[in-house]
């Protein structure tokens, strides 16, 4: 209980510090920030957090998670000042969502799910049920709907292929499936990393942007799969 109280008090302290920074007598830089102006900071903090994870540096990870939390508190404070929502609303929303989308843990479906893939499928089912209850349109049934628009090209391509494979549409893409299956048989992290790095190096020598190249090709494959799905 003491540890929980300490966590709550430190979060409250952080919120009070941010309120003071944004006050008329606070910091000029903090006062002039908006949701839009902070987007670059958010991306940078996420990148630095990922670096700490890659380096297995727990001390640095603790620090970077603090910086990332600051961004959440910052945006929540701006929203509170605008009368939109506050940090309590954010926490309540995600807590309620976690409970709703884990009926196998918090609901009447305990013991029905044992594998991670099943969890993802159930999550999407509950998500669809929530949209239906809200009366949101379900006209768009594309397997690629609502892919995050700013995903890095590699994650974008990965998600497109994963969704196409799940819908059994990957064979209809403009891909050499025989080559893909052959490569997958002997591929490991080291070989994959080398292949990616060498391809990036080749792109540089050819004057190509690997990020744009992959995003463009992935977008074409997504369109082909969508046309097939329709």
C-alpha positions, -999 to +999 in steps of 0.1 A: +000+000+000+028+024+009+044+018-026+011+025-043+006+057-023+042+068-033+035+062-070+002+082-068+020+110-049+048+112-075+023+113-104+004+140-086+037+159-081+045+157-118+010+170-127+014+199-103+049+207-117+034+208-152+005+230-141+030+254-126+051+254-157+021+263-178+008+290-154+011+327-162+041+329-139+056+297-153+081+290-181+077+310-213+086+280-235+062+256-217+034+281-219+036+285-257+036+248-265+006+232-283-003+196-292+011+203-327+043+219-315+051+189-293+047+162-319+085+163-327+093+160-290+070+130-287+087+112-317+121+119-303+113+106-268+099+074-283+130+070-303+153+075-273+132+050-253+136+024-280+173+030-280+175+023-242+155-009-248+179-019-276+209-012-254+194-032-225+202-002-203+176-002-175+189+029-158+186+048-191+152+032-198+139+045-165+150+080-174+135+078-210+102+064-197+101+095-175+106+117-205+079+098-224+055+101-194+062+139-194+049+141-229+017+124-219+013+147-189+021+177-211-006+169-237-031+161-209-024+195-193-030+213-225-062+194-231-073+202-196-067+239-201-088+237-233-116+219-215-112+187-236-100+161-210-074+156-183-050+130-172-076+113-150-098+109-182-069+094-201-061+069-173-098+060-169-102+055-206-073+031-210-082+012-178-117+007-190-105-004-225-081-029-210-109-045-189-133-045-219-108-061-243-096-088-219-128-106-211-107-137-207-090-121-177-116-097-162-149-110-176-169-142-180-145-158-205-117-168-181-098-198-192-110-196-228-078-182-242-043-196-239-023-183-269-012-148-278-027-150-313-061-157-298-058-127-276-052-105-306-082-119-325-105-115-294-092-079-290-102-071-326-136-087-321-143-066-289-131-036-308-156-042-336-184-048-311-175-014-295-177+004-328-211-013-335-225-002-302-213+034-308-232+033-342-200+039-361-201+031-398-188-004-407-189+003-445-151+000-448-143-036-443-108-035-457-082-056-438-059-026-440-082+000-424-067+023-399-031+014-403-012+041-384-003+068-410+031+076-397+044+041-392+080+037-404+081+020-438+094-013-424+066-016-399+041-004-425+052-032-449+052-058-421+017-049-410+004-050-446+019-084-452+007-097-419-029-086-426-028-100-461-014-133-449-041-135-422-068-130-449-050-154-473-044-127-499-006-127-499-004-151-529-023-125-550+003-098-544+031-090-568+055-110-547+078-140-554+063-163-528+086-192-537+116-170-530+100-157-497+094-192-485+129-203-495+145-174-476+124-180-445+137-215-442+173-205-433+167-169-421+178-157-387+182-123-371+218-119-381+212-128-418+181-106-419+200-077-404+229-081-429+204-083-459+186-052-448+218-033-442+233-043-475+201-033-493+201+001-476+237+006-486+229-003-522+200+021-522+224+049-511+248+041-539+219+041-564+207+074-551+175+059-537+157+066-505+151+031-489+123+045-467+103+059-496+111+029-518+097+004-494+067+026-485+058+031-521+061-006-529+041-016-498+014+009-507+011-007-542+008-042-527-018-030-502-038-015-531-036-048-551-048-068-521-076-043-515-088-046-551-087-084-548-106-083-515-133-061-530 
